[in-house]
Amino acid sequence: MNLKHFFFTGFIFFFLTATAISQSDWSLRTDKEGIKVYTKNLDNSPYKAVKTVCTVDASLSRLTAVLLDIKNCADWVYATKSCKVLKQNSPSDLLYHSEVDIPWPVSNRDFVVRLVVTQDERTKAVTVLGENRPAYLPEIKNVVRIQQSYSKWLITPLQNGQLQIEYVLQVDPGGSVPAWLINMFATKGPFETFQKLRRQVKKDLYNRVSLPYIKD
């Protein structure tokens, strides 16, 4: 079996380590099509943190709408098998469940995450935080529930009308798959996800989006 398929990037799309990560420690691994993917070793985990940086042509409302459009995440988030909202706390606060399709013989992974969107009134920068809630939903037979994860998006408007995205993530996938195997392909999923995100955000589905909690 091709080793690259072991990389669980579908569930990794929304996760950031809670450990403070300094800019100087990142190593650039991929730099293509204006998408840069970095990795970093962590003291408290065998799995590398991953950071993706790129720009997109979209408004803040449009991009935020894409990130919160959970039912359509499988269109652009790498290796996503299913994705659904479990609870909508407010327009900018929700819980969702997703299952990641992993080739046999490795078991699929799933996760439950709370997403919260905030915006800086002065800079208009949007932050999307993902908090792991593994106990919120009963575990599914033959699927490994992700127990440790956290995520953060920082979306900053630029003077040229584009948005700069900085997405940092780290996750412990659990199970018996060795960390070195996952780390070996830790840039493939983020790169392909952000390629598709650029296409997703241009879909007519988001043409008339208006979010009361986001100022463009």
For each residue, the residues with C-beta under 8 A, 3 or more apart:
1: 5 103
2: 5
3: 6 181 184 185
4: 7 185 188
5: 1 2 102 103
6: 3 102 103 106 177 181 182 185
7: 4 182 184 185 186 188 189
8: 11 12 79 100 102 109 171 173 182 189
9: 12 13 78 79 188 189 190 192 193
10: 13 77 78 79 80 81 98 100 101 109 189
11: 8 14 15 79 98 100 109 110 111 146 149 171 173
12: 8 9 15 50 169 171 189 190
13: 9 10 73 77 78 80 169 189 190 193
14: 11 98 111 113 115 130 149 151 169
15: 11 12 113 130 132 149 150 151 169 170 171
16: 49 129 130 150 151 152 168 169 170
17: 21 42 44 45 49 150 168 169 170
18: 150
19: 42 43 44 45 49 170
20:
21: 17 25 26 40 42 49 51 168
22: 25
23: 26
24:
25: 21 22 40 41
26: 21 23 38 39 40 51
27: 38 39 40
28: 31 36 37 38
29: 37 38 39 186 187
30: 35 36 37 187 191
31: 28 35 36 37
32: 35 191
33: 195
34: 54 55
35: 30 31 32 52 53 54 190 191 194 195
36: 28 30 31 52 53 54
37: 28 29 30 31 50 51 52 187 190 191
38: 26 27 28 29 50 51 52 53
39: 26 27 29 48 49 50 51 183 186 187
40: 21 25 26 27 48 49 50 51
41: 25 48 49
42: 17 19 21 45 47 48 49 170
43: 19
44: 17 19
45: 17 19 42 148 170 172
46: 179
47: 42 170 171 172 173 179 182 183
48: 39 40 41 42 170 183 186
49: 16 17 19 21 39 40 41 42 168 169 170
50: 12 37 38 39 40 168 169 170 186 187 190
51: 21 26 37 38 39 40 166 167 168 169
52: 35 36 37 38 165 166 167 169 190 191 193 194
53: 35 36 38 164 165 166 167
54: 34 35 36 164 165 194 198
55: 34 158 162 163 164 165
56: 63 162 163 165 197 198 201
57: 161 162 163 198 201 202
58: 62 63 66 163 201 202
59: 62 63 163 216
60: 63 64 119 124 126 155 157 163 214 215 216
61: 64 65 209 210 211 214 216
62: 58 59 65 66 201 206 209
63: 56 58 59 60 66 67 126 155 163 165 201
64: 60 61 67 68 117 126 128 155 211 214
65: 61 62 68 69 206 209 211
66: 58 62 63 69 76 197 200 201 206
67: 63 64 115 117 128 153
68: 64 65 92 94 115 117
69: 65 66 72 73 205 206
70: 73 83 84 85 94 96 98
71: 83 84 85
72: 69 75 76 200 205
73: 13 69 70 76 77 80 83 98
74: 77 80 81 82 83
75: 72 196 200
76: 66 72 73 193 196 197 199 200
77: 10 13 73 74 80 83 98 193 196
78: 9 10 13 188 189 190 192 193 196
79: 8 9 10 11 100 101 102 189
80: 10 13 73 74 77 83 98 99 100 101
81: 10 74 98 99 100 101 108
82: 74 97 98 99
83: 70 71 73 74 77 80 96 97 98 99
84: 70 71 96 97 98
85: 70 71 88 94 95 96
86: 94 95 96 97 112 136 137
87: 94 95
88: 85 91 93 94
89: 93 94 95 114
90: 93 94
91: 88 211 212 213
92: 68 116 117 118 211 213
93: 88 89 90 114 115 116 117
94: 68 70 85 86 87 88 89 90 114 115
95: 85 86 87 89 112 113 114 115 133 136
96: 70 83 84 85 86 112 113 115
97: 82 83 84 86 110 111 112 137
98: 10 11 14 70 73 77 80 81 82 83 84 110 111 113
99: 80 81 82 83 108 109 110 140 143
100: 8 10 11 79 80 81 108 109 110 111
101: 10 79 80 81 108
102: 5 6 8 79 106 107 108 109
103: 1 5 6 106
104:
105:
106: 6 102 103 175 177
107: 102 142 143 144 175
108: 81 99 100 101 102 142 143 144
109: 8 10 11 99 100 102 143 144 145 146 173 174 175
110: 11 97 98 99 100 140 143 144 145 146
111: 11 14 97 98 100 132 134 145 146 149
112: 86 95 96 97 132 133 134 136 137 145
113: 14 15 95 96 98 130 131 132 133 149 151
114: 89 93 94 95 130 131 133
115: 14 67 68 93 94 95 96 128 129 130
116: 92 93 128 129 131
117: 64 67 68 92 93 126 127 128 213 214
118: 92 126 127 129
119: 60 124 125 126 127 213 214 215
120: 123 124 125 126 127
121: 124 215
122:
123: 120 156 157
124: 60 119 120 121 157 215 216
125: 119 120 154 155 156 157
126: 60 63 64 117 118 119 120 153 154 155 214
127: 117 118 119 120 152 153 154 155
128: 64 67 115 116 117 151 152 153 155
129: 16 115 116 118 150 151 152
130: 14 15 16 113 114 115 149 150 151 152
131: 113 114 116 150
132: 15 111 112 113 146 147 148 149 150
133: 95 112 113 114 136
134: 111 112 145 146 147
135:
136: 86 95 112 133
137: 86 97 112
138:
139: 143 145
140: 99 110 143 145
141:
142: 107 108
143: 99 107 108 109 110 139 140
144: 107 108 109 110 173 174 175
145: 109 110 111 112 134 139 140 174
146: 11 109 110 111 132 134 149 171 172 173 174
147: 132 134 172 174
148: 45 132 171 172 174
149: 11 14 15 111 113 130 132 146 170 171 172
150: 15 16 17 18 129 130 131 132 170
151: 14 15 16 113 128 129 130 167 168 169
152: 16 127 128 129 130 167 168 169
153: 67 126 127 128 165 166 167
154: 125 126 127 165 166 167
155: 60 63 64 125 126 127 128 163 164 165
156: 123 125 163 164 166
157: 60 123 124 125 162 163 164 216
158: 55 161 162 163 164
159:
160:
161: 57 158
162: 55 56 57 157 158
163: 55 56 57 58 59 60 63 155 156 157 158
164: 53 54 55 155 156 157 158
165: 52 53 54 55 56 63 153 154 155 194
166: 51 52 53 153 154 156
167: 51 52 53 151 152 153 154 190 194
168: 16 17 21 49 50 51 151 152
169: 12 13 14 15 16 17 49 50 51 52 151 152 190
170: 15 16 17 19 42 45 47 48 49 50 149 150
171: 8 11 12 15 47 146 148 149
172: 45 47 146 147 148 149
173: 8 11 47 109 144 146 177 182
174: 109 144 145 146 147 148
175: 106 107 109 144
176:
177: 6 106 173 181 182
178: 181 182
179: 46 47 182 183
180: 183 184
181: 3 6 177 178 184 185
182: 6 7 8 47 173 177 178 179 185 186
183: 39 47 48 179 180 186
184: 3 7 180 181
185: 3 4 6 7 181 182 188 189
186: 7 29 39 48 50 182 183 189 190
187: 29 30 37 39 50 190 191
188: 4 7 9 78 185 191 192
189: 7 8 9 10 12 13 78 79 185 186 192 193
190: 9 12 13 35 37 50 52 78 167 169 186 187 193 194
191: 30 32 35 37 52 187 188 194 195
192: 9 78 188 189 195 196
193: 9 13 52 76 77 78 189 190 196 197
194: 35 52 54 165 167 190 191 197 198
195: 33 35 191 192 198 199
196: 75 76 77 78 192 193 199 200
197: 56 66 76 193 194 200 201
198: 54 56 57 194 195 201 202
199: 76 195 196 202 203
200: 66 72 75 76 196 197 203
201: 56 57 58 62 63 66 197 198 206
202: 57 58 198 199
203: 199 200 206
204: 207
205: 69 72
206: 62 65 66 69 201 203 209
207: 204
208:
209: 61 62 65 206
210: 61
211: 61 64 65 91 92 214
212: 91
213: 91 92 117 119
214: 60 61 64 117 119 126 211
215: 60 119 121 124
216: 59 60 61 124 157
